[in-house]
Amino acid sequence: MLTALAIRDVVLIEALDLEFGHGLAALTGETGAGKSILLDSLGLALGVRADAGLVRQGAAQASVSASFDLPSGHPAFAALAEGGIDADPGEPLVIRRVVRADGGSRAYVNDQAASAGLLRTLGSGLVEVHGQHDDRGLLNPRGHRALLDTFGRIDARPAAQTHERWRAAEAMLDQAATELEAAARDRDWLAHAVEELTRFAAEPGEEAALADERASMQKGARLADELTTAAELIEGSEGALALLRQAARRLDRLAPEDETLAAALAAVDRAVIEASEAEDRLAEARAAFAYDPARLEAIETRLFDLRALARKHRVDPDALAALTAELTERLGRLDSGHEGIAALEKAASIARAAYLDAAAILSEARAAAAARLDRAVAGELAPLKLDSARFRTAIAPLAETQWSPAGRDRVEFEIATNPGAPFAPLAKIASGGELSRFILALKVALAEETGSATMIFDEIDRGVGGAVAAAIGERLSRLAAGGQLLVVTHSPQVAARADRHWLIAKRSDGLVARTGVHVLDSGERREEIARMLSGAEVTDEARAQAQRLLAAA
């Protein structure tokens, strides 16, 4: 709901602060007083194209701030999140627009910079404006189907669910058919590749294992001669270890003769132990680096073939095993592909039939709802001086390419304004007054279950009076009971129905003209309605009639 509007330096408005509430508010005043400036100002805050002509003469810039109080689940919060704007559902939503005298503009939402596009998106869900040149809301046929469904309390979910299953089945069929066609073209290659990969039988991690073994064998080949020479110097009857043992035996016989010889024996014994350990380690090293030239050749051949096969199929060597499984599966699908395609075709056909059944039920429900809506609108036309007009909800089948989760129907509201005249879309009505009254009739018939919380009707009563104006006022009051409705009116019958009454007046000091808004009390309100009834000179009879209108409301 719109709670406040602050206007600064817009055309004739120097400074104006308005507060709004629930129910019906009437804005009245002399022609040219500036009622349209209020709507233009609100439109500026809601993303209408900025115009330097809106800046009051002599001012550097114009600004408008609109505050809204929204429930936590309002769609505006999703639009704000998408636009990167922080908003707390518990706080007022404040939209501000600034227009410079040179035509440049800036927009803010909760004091955060925003685009005019975001303001337009927000505005479409916050305020619904209907006037002589309305080109949105009920005039847009893209929203008529949803309006009809809401009016008829139609549940479109079964159609949406079956449509999703049908499209999923079609997608699976298309994918399988594409794969089958591609596989059939490449069958010879596929069979050869599967045979080659299966025969080679690559395993994950095999490249690294082969490379490590190959490196170890190559290292052994380089060290083999040196290790053999070192072993010969230590081992054998003429090796260092044998000589040390001979020396130890001789010293063992001499050691009792002298302590020095005993110490020498101990040192030689230690040397024998270390030499024995060196002999063991050399044996281990020779075993570790032992290589078989035939084995080395076999490893290198396998490694080179593995890498060549991976390059051929443009994969990593470790992925060859997975590729083998994938191509084998593709070949198997090709062999059993026709049976699989037949099964998928049957599944898609069943899913399509289920969608058609759900869509048919949906179409029947819409046809019944359309008949009720047509009768409801027809009942509103005569009191609004549209008794020669006819209204219908046109439902036509869509081409299959346009079928959607919402069904197979195109829905559009159409009217014929004169007897014998053909039906045409709402937007093509020539008379602005008729258009506004048709919109009001539709609003009442639809019970406004899907509209914005704030509605504005701009001079909906132009060109009518008496009983028709009274009927318009009664219907506006009924619509406002569930939310907030502002009406710019010249009709005393409509103004008398309002919960609040604002007088828009222009004053001049001889040099500068300014527009202001005054909230009328009960006495002032009677006087303004009397002026609307009698014109420039307010008579006692006009005041009495105004009082009767207020009492009847």
C-alpha positions in Angstrom: 0.0 0.0 0.0 1.2 3.5 -0.8 1.7 5.3 2.5 3.3 8.6 1.6 4.3 10.8 -1.3 6.8 13.7 -1.0 7.1 16.0 -4.0 9.7 18.8 -4.5 9.9 21.3 -7.3 7.8 19.4 -9.8 6.1 21.8 -12.3 3.8 23.9 -10.2 4.4 22.0 -6.9 7.1 23.6 -4.8 6.8 21.3 -1.8 4.1 18.8 -1.0 3.9 15.9 1.5 0.9 13.6 1.4 0.0 10.6 3.6 -2.3 7.8 2.4 -4.4 5.2 4.0 -6.8 2.3 3.1 -10.0 2.8 1.3 -11.2 5.3 -1.3 -9.5 8.7 -1.6 -10.9 11.4 -4.0 -8.8 14.1 -5.6 -10.8 17.0 -6.9 -10.2 20.5 -8.1 -10.7 23.0 -10.9 -9.5 22.0 -14.4 -5.9 23.0 -14.7 -5.3 23.0 -10.9 -2.6 20.3 -11.2 -4.3 17.0 -10.5 -2.3 15.4 -13.4 0.9 16.7 -11.8 0.3 14.4 -8.8 0.0 11.4 -11.1 3.0 12.4 -13.1 5.0 12.7 -9.9 4.0 9.3 -8.7 4.7 7.9 -12.2 8.2 9.4 -12.1 8.9 7.5 -8.8 7.7 4.4 -10.5 10.1 4.5 -13.4 8.3 6.6 -16.0 10.8 8.3 -18.4 12.3 11.4 -16.8 11.6 14.7 -18.5 13.4 17.9 -17.8 10.1 19.7 -18.3 8.9 18.3 -14.9 11.5 20.5 -13.1 9.9 23.6 -11.6 11.1 26.8 -13.3 14.1 28.2 -11.5 14.8 25.0 -9.6 18.0 22.9 -10.1 16.2 19.6 -9.8 12.9 17.9 -9.0 12.5 15.0 -6.7 9.7 12.6 -5.7 9.7 10.0 -2.9 7.0 7.3 -2.6 6.8 5.1 0.5 5.1 1.7 0.5 4.1 -0.7 3.3 4.2 -4.2 1.9 3.5 -7.7 3.3 6.5 -10.0 3.7 5.6 -12.2 0.7 5.1 -9.3 -1.8 6.7 -10.0 -5.3 8.6 -6.7 -5.0 11.1 -8.3 -2.6 12.1 -10.9 -5.2 12.6 -8.1 -7.8 14.7 -6.1 -5.2 16.8 -9.1 -4.4 17.5 -9.8 -8.1 18.4 -6.1 -8.5 20.9 -6.3 -5.6 18.9 -4.1 -3.3 18.6 -4.8 0.4 15.1 -4.6 1.8 13.6 -5.6 5.1 10.0 -6.7 4.9 9.4 -5.1 8.2 10.4 -1.7 7.1 8.8 0.8 4.6 9.9 0.5 1.0 11.0 4.0 -0.1 11.5 4.8 -3.8 13.1 8.1 -4.8 13.6 9.7 -8.2 15.6 12.9 -8.8 15.5 14.7 -12.2 17.9 17.5 -13.0 17.1 20.6 -15.0 19.4 19.3 -17.8 17.3 16.1 -18.1 19.6 13.7 -16.2 18.0 11.5 -13.5 18.9 9.2 -10.6 16.9 6.6 -8.9 17.1 5.2 -5.4 15.4 2.4 -3.5 15.9 2.6 0.3 18.7 5.1 -0.4 20.5 2.5 -2.6 21.2 3.4 -6.2 18.8 1.7 -8.6 18.0 1.7 -12.3 14.9 3.2 -13.8 14.2 -0.3 -15.2 14.0 -1.7 -11.6 11.6 1.1 -10.7 9.4 0.2 -13.6 9.4 -3.5 -12.5 8.5 -2.5 -9.0 5.9 0.0 -10.1 4.0 -2.6 -12.2 3.4 -4.6 -9.0 2.9 -1.7 -6.6 0.4 0.6 -8.3 -2.1 0.0 -11.0 -3.1 3.2 -13.0 -6.2 3.3 -15.2 -6.9 6.3 -17.2 -7.8 7.7 -20.6 -4.7 6.3 -22.2 -4.2 3.1 -20.1 -1.9 0.7 -21.9 -1.1 -1.8 -19.2 -2.9 -4.0 -16.7 -6.2 -5.3 -17.9 -5.4 -4.2 -21.5 -2.5 -6.5 -21.8 -3.8 -9.8 -23.2 -0.8 -11.7 -21.9 -2.3 -11.5 -18.5 -5.9 -12.3 -19.4 -5.5 -16.1 -19.1 -4.2 -15.8 -15.5 -7.0 -13.4 -14.6 -9.6 -15.8 -15.9 -8.0 -18.7 -14.0 -8.0 -16.7 -10.8 -11.6 -15.6 -11.3 -12.7 -19.2 -11.9 -10.5 -20.6 -9.1 -9.0 -22.9 -11.7 -6.1 -25.2 -10.7 -3.6 -25.3 -13.6 -1.1 -27.5 -11.7 -2.2 -30.8 -13.2 -1.6 -29.4 -16.7 1.8 -28.0 -15.6 2.9 -31.3 -14.1 1.9 -33.4 -17.1 3.5 -30.9 -19.4 6.7 -31.2 -17.5 6.6 -35.0 -17.7 5.8 -34.9 -21.4 8.6 -32.5 -22.2 11.0 -34.6 -20.2 10.0 -37.7 -22.1 10.3 -35.9 -25.4 13.8 -34.7 -24.4 14.9 -38.2 -23.6 13.5 -39.5 -26.9 15.2 -36.7 -28.8 18.5 -37.4 -27.1 18.3 -41.1 -27.7 17.4 -40.6 -31.3 20.3 -38.2 -31.8 22.7 -40.6 -30.2 21.4 -43.5 -32.2 21.7 -41.6 -35.4 25.3 -40.5 -34.6 26.2 -44.0 -33.5 24.8 -45.5 -36.6 27.0 -43.2 -38.7 30.1 -44.2 -36.8 29.3 -47.8 -36.2 32.4 -49.2 -38.0 34.7 -46.9 -36.2 32.9 -47.6 -32.9 33.2 -51.4 -33.3 36.9 -51.0 -34.2 37.6 -48.7 -31.3 35.8 -51.0 -28.8 37.7 -54.1 -30.1 41.1 -52.2 -29.9 40.5 -50.8 -26.5 39.1 -54.0 -25.1 42.1 -55.9 -26.4 44.6 -53.5 -25.0 42.7 -53.5 -21.6 44.3 -50.3 -20.1 43.8 -49.9 -16.4 43.7 -46.7 -14.3 47.1 -45.8 -12.9 48.9 -48.1 -15.3 50.9 -45.3 -17.0 52.4 -44.2 -13.7 53.2 -47.8 -12.6 54.9 -48.6 -16.0 56.9 -45.3 -15.9 58.1 -46.0 -12.4 59.2 -49.5 -13.2 60.9 -48.4 -16.4 62.8 -45.7 -14.6 63.9 -48.2 -11.9 65.2 -50.6 -14.6 67.0 -47.9 -16.5 68.7 -46.8 -13.3 69.7 -50.4 -12.6 71.2 -50.7 -16.1 73.3 -47.6 -15.4 74.5 -48.9 -12.0 75.0 -52.6 -12.8 78.7 -52.5 -13.7 79.7 -50.3 -10.8 77.7 -52.4 -8.3 79.4 -55.6 -9.7 82.9 -54.2 -9.3 82.1 -52.9 -5.8 80.8 -56.4 -4.8 83.9 -58.1 -6.2 86.2 -55.9 -4.2 84.4 -56.9 -1.0 83.3 -60.4 -1.7 85.2 -63.6 -2.8 88.4 -65.3 -1.6 90.5 -62.2 -2.6 88.1 -59.6 -1.5 88.4 -57.1 1.3 86.2 -59.1 3.7 88.2 -62.3 3.2 91.5 -60.5 3.9 90.0 -58.8 7.0 89.0 -62.2 8.3 92.5 -63.6 7.7 94.0 -60.7 9.6 91.6 -61.3 12.5 92.6 -64.9 12.8 96.3 -64.1 13.0 95.7 -61.3 15.5 93.6 -63.6 17.6 96.6 -65.8 18.2 98.8 -62.8 19.1 96.4 -60.7 21.1 97.2 -62.4 24.5 100.8 -61.3 24.2 100.0 -57.5 24.3 97.2 -55.1 25.1 97.9 -53.1 21.9 97.5 -56.3 19.8 94.1 -57.0 21.6 92.9 -53.5 20.7 94.0 -54.0 17.1 92.0 -57.3 17.0 88.9 -55.5 18.3 89.2 -52.9 15.6 89.6 -55.6 12.9 86.6 -57.4 14.3 84.5 -54.2 14.0 85.8 -53.8 10.4 84.7 -57.4 9.6 81.2 -56.6 11.0 80.9 -53.4 9.0 82.3 -55.1 5.8 79.7 -57.9 6.3 76.9 -55.4 6.5 78.2 -53.6 3.4 78.2 -56.9 1.6 74.5 -57.5 2.6 73.5 -54.0 1.5 75.3 -54.4 -1.8 73.4 -57.6 -2.4 70.1 -55.9 -1.6 70.9 -53.0 -4.0 71.9 -55.4 -6.8 68.7 -57.3 -6.3 66.6 -54.0 -6.3 68.3 -52.7 -9.4 68.4 -56.0 -11.2 66.7 -55.7 -14.6 65.8 -58.0 -17.4 66.4 -56.4 -20.8 63.5 -58.3 -22.2 61.2 -57.0 -19.4 62.5 -53.5 -19.9 61.7 -53.7 -23.6 58.3 -55.0 -22.9 57.5 -52.3 -20.4 58.7 -49.5 -22.8 56.6 -51.0 -25.6 53.5 -51.1 -23.4 54.1 -47.6 -22.1 54.6 -46.2 -25.6 51.5 -48.0 -26.9 49.4 -46.8 -24.0 50.3 -43.2 -24.6 49.8 -43.5 -28.3 46.3 -45.0 -27.8 45.4 -42.1 -25.4 46.6 -39.5 -27.9 44.6 -41.2 -30.6 41.4 -41.0 -28.5 42.3 -37.6 -27.1 42.0 -38.6 -23.5 44.3 -39.0 -20.5 45.9 -42.5 -20.4 44.1 -43.1 -17.0 40.8 -42.4 -18.8 41.1 -45.2 -21.3 39.4 -47.7 -19.1 36.4 -45.4 -18.7 36.4 -44.7 -22.4 36.3 -48.4 -23.1 33.2 -48.8 -20.9 31.5 -45.7 -22.5 32.1 -46.8 -26.1 31.1 -50.4 -25.2 27.8 -49.0 -23.8 27.3 -46.9 -26.9 27.8 -49.9 -29.1 25.4 -51.9 -27.0 22.8 -49.1 -27.2 23.2 -49.1 -30.9 22.6 -52.8 -31.1 19.5 -52.5 -28.9 18.8 -48.9 -30.0 15.6 -49.5 -32.0 14.0 -51.3 -29.1 15.0 -48.5 -26.7 13.7 -45.8 -29.2 10.4 -47.7 -29.4 10.0 -47.8 -25.6 10.8 -44.0 -25.4 8.4 -43.2 -28.1 5.7 -45.1 -26.2 6.5 -43.3 -23.0 6.4 -39.9 -24.7 3.1 -40.7 -26.4 1.6 -41.7 -23.0 2.9 -38.5 -21.4 1.5 -36.4 -24.3 -1.9 -38.0 -23.9 -1.8 -37.3 -20.2 -1.1 -33.6 -20.9 -3.8 -33.4 -23.5 -6.3 -34.8 -21.0 -5.2 -32.3 -18.3 -5.2 -29.5 -20.8 -8.7 -30.4 -22.1 -10.0 -30.4 -18.5 -8.3 -27.0 -18.1 -10.0 -25.7 -21.3 -13.4 -26.9 -20.1 -12.9 -25.1 -16.8 -11.9 -22.0 -18.6 -14.9 -22.1 -20.9 -17.2 -22.4 -17.9 -15.4 -19.6 -16.0 -15.5 -17.4 -19.1 -19.3 -17.8 -19.4 -19.6 -16.7 -15.7 -17.2 -13.8 -16.2 -19.1 -12.6 -19.3 -22.4 -12.6 -17.4 -20.8 -10.8 -14.4 -19.3 -8.1 -16.7 -22.6 -7.8 -18.6 -24.3 -7.1 -15.3 -22.0 -4.2 -14.7 -22.3 -2.5 -18.1 -25.8 -1.1 -18.0 -25.4 0.9 -14.8 -22.2 2.3 -16.2 -24.0 3.6 -19.3 -22.5 0.8 -21.5 -25.8 -1.0 -22.1 -25.2 -1.1 -25.9 -21.8 -2.7 -25.4 -21.1 -6.4 -25.3 -18.2 -8.2 -23.6 -16.8 -11.7 -24.1 -13.9 -13.7 -23.0 -12.5 -15.2 -26.2 -10.8 -18.6 -25.9 -8.9 -20.0 -28.9 -6.6 -23.0 -29.2 -2.9 -22.4 -29.6 -0.6 -24.0 -32.1 1.2 -27.0 -30.6 4.5 -25.1 -30.6 2.8 -22.7 -28.2 1.5 -25.2 -25.7 2.8 -24.6 -22.3 2.4 -25.6 -18.6 -0.6 -23.2 -18.6 -2.4 -25.2 -21.2 -3.3 -24.9 -24.9 -5.6 -21.8 -24.7 -5.2 -18.2 -25.8 -7.5 -16.0 -23.7 -8.3 -12.4 -24.5 -11.0 -10.1 -23.3 -12.9 -8.5 -26.2 -15.7 -6.0 -26.5 -18.1 -4.6 -29.1 -19.2 -1.1 -28.2 -22.2 -0.8 -30.6 -24.9 -3.2 -31.7 -23.8 -5.2 -34.8 -20.2 -4.1 -34.4 -17.6 -6.8 -34.4 -15.7 -7.8 -31.2 -12.2 -6.3 -30.8 -9.5 -6.3 -28.1 -10.0 -4.0 -25.2 -7.0 -1.9 -26.2 -8.6 -0.9 -29.5 -11.6 0.9 -27.9 -11.8 4.4 -29.4 -13.4 6.2 -26.5 -11.2 6.8 -23.4 -14.3 7.2 -21.2 -15.7 3.9 -22.3 -12.4 2.2 -21.8 -12.1 3.4 -18.2 -15.7 2.2 -17.4 -15.0 -1.2 -19.1 -12.0 -1.5 -16.9 -14.0 -0.7 -13.8 -16.7 -3.2 -14.8 -14.0 -5.9 -15.2 -12.4 -4.9 -11.9 -15.7 -5.4 -10.1 -16.5 -8.6 -11.9 -13.0 -10.1 -11.2 -13.3 -9.0 -7.6 -9.7 -7.7 -8.0 -8.2 -10.9 -6.7 -4.9 -10.4 -8.6 -4.4 -6.7 -8.8 -2.1 -4.3 -7.0 -2.8 -3.2 -3.5 -3.0 0.4 -4.8 -5.2 1.4 -7.7 -5.6 4.8 -9.3 -8.4 5.8 -11.6 -7.9 9.0 -13.5 -11.1 10.8 -14.5 -13.0 7.5 -15.1 -16.2 9.5 -14.8 -15.5 12.0 -17.6 -18.5 12.7 -19.8 -21.1 11.0 -17.5 -23.2 12.2 -14.6 -26.3 11.4 -12.6 -27.0 7.7 -12.1 -24.0 6.6 -14.1 -21.6 8.7 -11.9 -23.4 7.3 -8.8 -22.9 3.7 -10.1 -19.2 4.5 -10.8 -18.8 5.8 -7.2 -20.5 2.8 -5.7 -18.2 0.4 -7.6 -15.1 2.3 -6.8 -16.0 2.3 -3.1 -16.6 -1.5 -3.4 -13.2 -2.0 -4.9 -11.5 0.2 -2.4 -12.9 -1.9 0.5 -10.2 -4.5 0.0 -7.2 -2.2 -0.4 -6.4 1.3 -1.5 -7.9 3.3 -4.4 -7.3 6.9 -5.5 -9.6 8.5 -8.0 -9.1 11.8 -9.8 -12.7 12.9 -10.4 -15.0 15.8 -11.5 -18.1 13.9 -10.3 -19.7 14.9 -7.0 -21.4 11.5 -6.8 -17.9 9.8 -6.9 -16.3 12.3 -4.5 -19.1 11.7 -2.0 -18.3 8.0 -1.8 -14.7 8.7 -0.8 -13.3 7.9 2.7 -10.9 10.9 2.3 -11.2 13.9 0.1 -8.3 16.1 -1.1 -8.7 19.4 -2.9 -6.0 20.3 -5.4 -5.8 24.0 -6.0 -3.6 26.4 -7.8 -2.7 29.8 -6.3 -0.7 32.7 -7.7 0.9 35.7 -6.2 0.9 37.4 -9.6 4.4 36.2 -10.5 4.5 32.5 -9.7 1.7 29.9 -9.7 1.9 27.0 -7.2 -0.2 23.9 -6.8 -1.2 22.7 -3.3 -3.2 19.9 -1.8 -5.6 20.3 1.1 -7.2 17.6 3.1 -10.9 18.5 3.5 -12.8 18.2 6.8 -16.5 17.4 6.7 -17.6 21.0 6.2 -15.0 21.8 3.6 -15.9 18.6 1.8 -19.6 19.5 1.6 -18.6 22.9 0.2 -16.3 21.3 -2.5 -19.0 18.8 -3.5 -21.5 21.7 -3.7 -19.0 23.6 -6.0 -18.8 20.5 -8.2 -22.6 20.4 -8.4 -23.3 24.1 -9.1 -20.1 25.5 -10.7 -18.5 28.8 -9.8 -21.3 30.1 -7.6 -22.2 27.7 -4.7 -25.9 27.9 -3.9 -27.7 26.7 -0.8 -29.5 24.1 -2.9 -26.2 22.8 -4.1 -25.0 22.6 -0.4 -28.2 20.7 0.5 -27.7 18.3 -2.4 -24.1 17.8 -1.4 -25.2 17.0 2.1 -27.7 14.4 0.7 -25.0 12.8 -1.4 -22.7 12.5 1.6 -25.4 11.1 3.7 -26.4 8.5 1.1 -22.8 7.4 0.8 
